[in-house]
Amino acid sequence: MRNSLNNINCPHCFSNNISKYGKDIYLNQKYLCKDCHSQFTLNPKSKIKHKPKYFSCPICNHAVFLWHH
């Protein structure tokens, strides 16, 4: 079931004057309240596991950047 913007209220001021405002680092939809200017998500605890962007060093576990020419 898809959420409509009319059915979503701001958790801070309870206004329904909101708009979509991108996505967070876990790819949850973010919303912006146009009245109190707060940002929120509907499912803040649902996390999607991502593949790391960079390879990590097997010794120190820091990111390893590979340069291609």
N, CA, C and O atoms as CSV, one atom per row, in Angstrom:
chain,resi,resn,atom,element,x,y,z
A,1,MET,N,N,0.844,-1.175,0.000
A,1,MET,CA,C,0.000,0.000,0.000
A,1,MET,C,C,0.888,1.236,0.000
A,1,MET,O,O,1.814,1.335,0.804
A,2,ARG,N,N,0.621,2.145,-0.865
A,2,ARG,CA,C,1.429,3.344,-1.019
A,2,ARG,C,C,0.874,4.473,-0.160
A,2,ARG,O,O,-0.332,4.719,-0.142
A,3,ASN,N,N,1.780,5.164,0.561
A,3,ASN,CA,C,1.356,6.283,1.402
A,3,ASN,C,C,1.106,7.513,0.547
A,3,ASN,O,O,1.906,7.849,-0.326
A,4,SER,N,N,0.006,8.170,0.801
A,4,SER,CA,C,-0.285,9.433,0.156
A,4,SER,C,C,0.187,10.552,1.071
A,4,SER,O,O,0.159,10.406,2.293
A,5,LEU,N,N,0.620,11.664,0.495
A,5,LEU,CA,C,1.070,12.781,1.313
A,5,LEU,C,C,-0.065,13.351,2.156
A,5,LEU,O,O,0.195,14.008,3.164
A,6,ASN,N,N,-1.313,13.117,1.770
A,6,ASN,CA,C,-2.445,13.618,2.543
A,6,ASN,C,C,-2.632,12.848,3.839
A,6,ASN,O,O,-3.213,13.378,4.786
A,7,ASN,N,N,-2.156,11.609,3.906
A,7,ASN,CA,C,-2.342,10.778,5.086
A,7,ASN,C,C,-1.185,10.889,6.068
A,7,ASN,O,O,-1.219,10.235,7.111
A,8,ILE,N,N,-0.170,11.682,5.783
A,8,ILE,CA,C,1.021,11.771,6.617
A,8,ILE,C,C,0.982,13.088,7.385
A,8,ILE,O,O,0.734,14.146,6.808
A,9,ASN,N,N,1.229,13.013,8.696
A,9,ASN,CA,C,1.272,14.203,9.539
A,9,ASN,C,C,2.659,14.355,10.124
A,9,ASN,O,O,3.363,13.370,10.345
A,10,CYS,N,N,3.045,15.589,10.372
A,10,CYS,CA,C,4.320,15.886,11.009
A,10,CYS,C,C,4.288,15.393,12.454
A,10,CYS,O,O,3.332,15.686,13.172
A,11,PRO,N,N,5.305,14.652,12.903
A,11,PRO,CA,C,5.304,14.179,14.288
A,11,PRO,C,C,5.580,15.287,15.306
A,11,PRO,O,O,5.386,15.077,16.503
A,12,HIS,N,N,6.026,16.455,14.858
A,12,HIS,CA,C,6.356,17.546,15.778
A,12,HIS,C,C,5.185,18.505,15.987
A,12,HIS,O,O,4.849,18.844,17.122
A,13,CYS,N,N,4.559,18.944,14.878
A,13,CYS,CA,C,3.461,19.922,15.001
A,13,CYS,C,C,2.114,19.351,14.531
A,13,CYS,O,O,1.094,20.032,14.630
A,14,PHE,N,N,2.098,18.117,14.023
A,14,PHE,CA,C,0.889,17.408,13.574
A,14,PHE,C,C,0.218,18.050,12.366
A,14,PHE,O,O,-0.968,17.832,12.118
A,15,SER,N,N,0.977,18.838,11.621
A,15,SER,CA,C,0.454,19.450,10.403
A,15,SER,C,C,0.485,18.421,9.268
A,15,SER,O,O,1.307,17.506,9.286
A,16,ASN,N,N,-0.395,18.566,8.295
A,16,ASN,CA,C,-0.347,17.700,7.116
A,16,ASN,C,C,0.151,18.465,5.893
A,16,ASN,O,O,-0.012,18.003,4.764
A,17,ASN,N,N,0.756,19.629,6.110
A,17,ASN,CA,C,1.329,20.444,5.044
A,17,ASN,C,C,2.801,20.043,4.881
A,17,ASN,O,O,3.701,20.753,5.330
A,18,ILE,N,N,3.032,18.896,4.230
A,18,ILE,CA,C,4.380,18.354,4.105
A,18,ILE,C,C,4.706,18.089,2.648
A,18,ILE,O,O,3.821,18.065,1.792
A,19,SER,N,N,5.999,17.889,2.376
A,19,SER,CA,C,6.444,17.526,1.037
A,19,SER,C,C,7.590,16.530,1.154
A,19,SER,O,O,8.239,16.434,2.196
A,20,LYS,N,N,7.829,15.800,0.089
A,20,LYS,CA,C,8.949,14.870,0.064
A,20,LYS,C,C,10.250,15.672,0.072
A,20,LYS,O,O,10.334,16.748,-0.520
A,21,TYR,N,N,11.277,15.123,0.763
A,21,TYR,CA,C,12.516,15.874,0.941
A,21,TYR,C,C,13.732,14.964,0.770
A,21,TYR,O,O,14.679,15.052,1.551
A,22,GLY,N,N,13.719,14.102,-0.229
A,22,GLY,CA,C,14.859,13.231,-0.502
A,22,GLY,C,C,14.805,11.952,0.305
A,22,GLY,O,O,13.747,11.539,0.780
A,23,LYS,N,N,15.980,11.324,0.454
A,23,LYS,CA,C,16.077,10.061,1.183
A,23,LYS,C,C,17.229,10.133,2.167
A,23,LYS,O,O,18.189,10.875,1.962
A,24,ASP,N,N,17.127,9.349,3.247
A,24,ASP,CA,C,18.205,9.317,4.226
A,24,ASP,C,C,19.248,8.279,3.808
A,24,ASP,O,O,19.149,7.694,2.730
A,25,ILE,N,N,20.246,8.053,4.664
A,25,ILE,CA,C,21.342,7.152,4.286
A,25,ILE,C,C,20.901,5.706,4.191
A,25,ILE,O,O,21.608,4.886,3.605
A,26,TYR,N,N,19.736,5.370,4.759
A,26,TYR,CA,C,19.210,4.006,4.678
A,26,TYR,C,C,18.153,3.876,3.592
A,26,TYR,O,O,17.444,2.871,3.538
A,27,LEU,N,N,18.040,4.878,2.727
A,27,LEU,CA,C,17.114,4.931,1.592
A,27,LEU,C,C,15.649,4.989,2.011
A,27,LEU,O,O,14.772,4.596,1.241
A,28,ASN,N,N,15.372,5.479,3.231
A,28,ASN,CA,C,13.998,5.746,3.638
A,28,ASN,C,C,13.605,7.125,3.121
A,28,ASN,O,O,14.429,8.039,3.095
A,29,GLN,N,N,12.359,7.273,2.715
A,29,GLN,CA,C,11.868,8.563,2.229
A,29,GLN,C,C,11.849,9.580,3.360
A,29,GLN,O,O,11.318,9.300,4.435
A,30,LYS,N,N,12.424,10.763,3.130
A,30,LYS,CA,C,12.382,11.853,4.098
A,30,LYS,C,C,11.291,12.827,3.698
A,30,LYS,O,O,10.978,12.979,2.517
A,31,TYR,N,N,10.716,13.486,4.694
A,31,TYR,CA,C,9.672,14.475,4.473
A,31,TYR,C,C,10.048,15.763,5.183
A,31,TYR,O,O,10.774,15.743,6.177
A,32,LEU,N,N,9.551,16.886,4.671
A,32,LEU,CA,C,9.783,18.194,5.265
A,32,LEU,C,C,8.433,18.821,5.579
A,32,LEU,O,O,7.561,18.919,4.716
A,33,CYS,N,N,8.277,19.242,6.828
A,33,CYS,CA,C,7.067,19.952,7.219
A,33,CYS,C,C,7.224,21.402,6.793
A,33,CYS,O,O,8.206,22.053,7.148
A,34,LYS,N,N,6.265,21.909,6.036
A,34,LYS,CA,C,6.342,23.287,5.540
A,34,LYS,C,C,5.941,24.305,6.607
A,34,LYS,O,O,6.170,25.503,6.438
A,35,ASP,N,N,5.346,23.836,7.702
A,35,ASP,CA,C,4.946,24.759,8.766
A,35,ASP,C,C,6.046,24.950,9.805
A,35,ASP,O,O,6.398,26.085,10.125
A,36,CYS,N,N,6.602,23.841,10.345
A,36,CYS,CA,C,7.630,23.974,11.390
A,36,CYS,C,C,9.033,23.678,10.862
A,36,CYS,O,O,9.997,23.766,11.622
A,37,HIS,N,N,9.175,23.330,9.583
A,37,HIS,CA,C,10.447,23.095,8.902
A,37,HIS,C,C,11.261,21.942,9.503
A,37,HIS,O,O,12.489,21.949,9.425
A,38,SER,N,N,10.591,20.964,10.094
A,38,SER,CA,C,11.310,19.806,10.614
A,38,SER,C,C,11.343,18.712,9.548
A,38,SER,O,O,10.449,18.614,8.706
A,39,GLN,N,N,12.385,17.901,9.604
A,39,GLN,CA,C,12.542,16.778,8.684
A,39,GLN,C,C,12.278,15.498,9.453
A,39,GLN,O,O,12.656,15.381,10.618
A,40,PHE,N,N,11.619,14.520,8.796
A,40,PHE,CA,C,11.334,13.261,9.469
A,40,PHE,C,C,11.158,12.155,8.440
A,40,PHE,O,O,10.955,12.417,7.255
A,41,THR,N,N,11.238,10.914,8.912
A,41,THR,CA,C,10.953,9.736,8.105
A,41,THR,C,C,9.845,8.956,8.789
A,41,THR,O,O,9.616,9.118,9.988
A,42,LEU,N,N,9.165,8.119,8.041
A,42,LEU,CA,C,8.086,7.329,8.629
A,42,LEU,C,C,8.614,6.094,9.340
A,42,LEU,O,O,8.054,5.688,10.358
A,43,ASN,N,N,9.675,5.490,8.832
A,43,ASN,CA,C,10.248,4.276,9.415
A,43,ASN,C,C,11.711,4.519,9.754
A,43,ASN,O,O,12.584,4.018,9.045
A,44,PRO,N,N,12.012,5.268,10.809
A,44,PRO,CA,C,13.407,5.615,11.069
A,44,PRO,C,C,14.281,4.435,11.482
A,44,PRO,O,O,15.505,4.530,11.381
A,45,LYS,N,N,13.704,3.335,11.939
A,45,LYS,CA,C,14.513,2.212,12.402
A,45,LYS,C,C,14.708,1.138,11.346
A,45,LYS,O,O,15.500,0.218,11.553
A,46,SER,N,N,14.008,1.228,10.216
A,46,SER,CA,C,14.198,0.217,9.178
A,46,SER,C,C,15.447,0.559,8.386
A,46,SER,O,O,15.557,1.647,7.821
A,47,LYS,N,N,16.371,-0.362,8.349
A,47,LYS,CA,C,17.649,-0.114,7.700
A,47,LYS,C,C,17.872,-1.132,6.595
A,47,LYS,O,O,17.548,-2.309,6.748
A,48,ILE,N,N,18.416,-0.680,5.505
A,48,ILE,CA,C,18.785,-1.541,4.392
A,48,ILE,C,C,20.297,-1.668,4.414
A,48,ILE,O,O,21.010,-0.666,4.464
A,49,LYS,N,N,20.781,-2.888,4.378
A,49,LYS,CA,C,22.227,-3.077,4.378
A,49,LYS,C,C,22.767,-2.777,2.989
A,49,LYS,O,O,22.230,-3.240,1.983
A,50,HIS,N,N,23.834,-1.998,2.955
A,50,HIS,CA,C,24.449,-1.597,1.700
A,50,HIS,C,C,25.788,-2.290,1.525
A,50,HIS,O,O,26.445,-2.676,2.492
A,51,LYS,N,N,26.169,-2.434,0.289
A,51,LYS,CA,C,27.526,-2.867,0.010
A,51,LYS,C,C,28.450,-1.683,0.253
A,51,LYS,O,O,28.072,-0.547,-0.030
A,52,PRO,N,N,29.645,-1.918,0.768
A,52,PRO,CA,C,30.543,-0.781,0.966
A,52,PRO,C,C,30.936,-0.162,-0.366
A,52,PRO,O,O,31.088,-0.863,-1.366
A,53,LYS,N,N,31.101,1.163,-0.373
A,53,LYS,CA,C,31.461,1.852,-1.606
A,53,LYS,C,C,32.901,1.567,-2.001
A,53,LYS,O,O,33.232,1.536,-3.187
A,54,TYR,N,N,33.752,1.358,-1.012
A,54,TYR,CA,C,35.163,1.149,-1.272
A,54,TYR,C,C,35.607,-0.171,-0.648
A,54,TYR,O,O,34.994,-0.666,0.299
A,55,PHE,N,N,36.666,-0.721,-1.187
A,55,PHE,CA,C,37.245,-1.898,-0.572
A,55,PHE,C,C,37.917,-1.479,0.726
A,55,PHE,O,O,38.390,-0.350,0.851
A,56,SER,N,N,37.958,-2.385,1.684
A,56,SER,CA,C,38.629,-2.059,2.938
A,56,SER,C,C,39.907,-2.867,3.064
A,56,SER,O,O,40.002,-3.993,2.575
A,57,CYS,N,N,40.883,-2.275,3.723
A,57,CYS,CA,C,42.171,-2.906,3.946
A,57,CYS,C,C,41.981,-4.087,4.897
A,57,CYS,O,O,41.356,-3.920,5.944
A,58,PRO,N,N,42.502,-5.279,4.568
A,58,PRO,CA,C,42.320,-6.426,5.460
A,58,PRO,C,C,43.102,-6.297,6.765
A,58,PRO,O,O,42.817,-7.016,7.723
A,59,ILE,N,N,44.070,-5.407,6.819
A,59,ILE,CA,C,44.888,-5.264,8.023
A,59,ILE,C,C,44.305,-4.211,8.965
A,59,ILE,O,O,44.071,-4.489,10.141
A,60,CYS,N,N,44.070,-3.001,8.448
A,60,CYS,CA,C,43.616,-1.910,9.323
A,60,CYS,C,C,42.134,-1.574,9.157
A,60,CYS,O,O,41.602,-0.778,9.931
A,61,ASN,N,N,41.456,-2.159,8.167
A,61,ASN,CA,C,40.023,-1.982,7.909
A,61,ASN,C,C,39.656,-0.558,7.476
A,61,ASN,O,O,38.492,-0.171,7.583
A,62,HIS,N,N,40.617,0.224,6.994
A,62,HIS,CA,C,40.327,1.539,6.437
A,62,HIS,C,C,39.986,1.401,4.957
A,62,HIS,O,O,40.328,0.401,4.324
A,63,ALA,N,N,39.317,2.401,4.414
A,63,ALA,CA,C,38.932,2.362,3.006
A,63,ALA,C,C,40.174,2.428,2.113
A,63,ALA,O,O,41.118,3.169,2.388
A,64,VAL,N,N,40.150,1.641,1.046
A,64,VAL,CA,C,41.253,1.617,0.077
A,64,VAL,C,C,40.708,2.188,-1.229
A,64,VAL,O,O,39.709,1.706,-1.763
A,65,PHE,N,N,41.372,3.209,-1.726
A,65,PHE,CA,C,40.948,3.846,-2.978
A,65,PHE,C,C,41.781,3.302,-4.115
A,65,PHE,O,O,43.009,3.275,-4.039
A,66,LEU,N,N,41.124,2.875,-5.156
A,66,LEU,CA,C,41.817,2.334,-6.321
A,66,LEU,C,C,41.796,3.374,-7.427
A,66,LEU,O,O,40.734,3.881,-7.788
A,67,TRP,N,N,42.958,3.692,-7.963
A,67,TRP,CA,C,43.075,4.668,-9.038
A,67,TRP,C,C,43.221,3.946,-10.355
A,67,TRP,O,O,44.049,3.044,-10.483
A,68,HIS,N,N,42.430,4.330,-11.331
A,68,HIS,CA,C,42.498,3.749,-12.660
A,68,HIS,C,C,42.946,4.822,-13.631
A,68,HIS,O,O,42.441,5.944,-13.598
A,69,HIS,N,N,43.887,4.486,-14.493
A,69,HIS,CA,C,44.373,5.454,-15.485
A,69,HIS,C,C,43.847,5.094,-16.851
A,69,HIS,O,O,44.140,5.785,-17.827
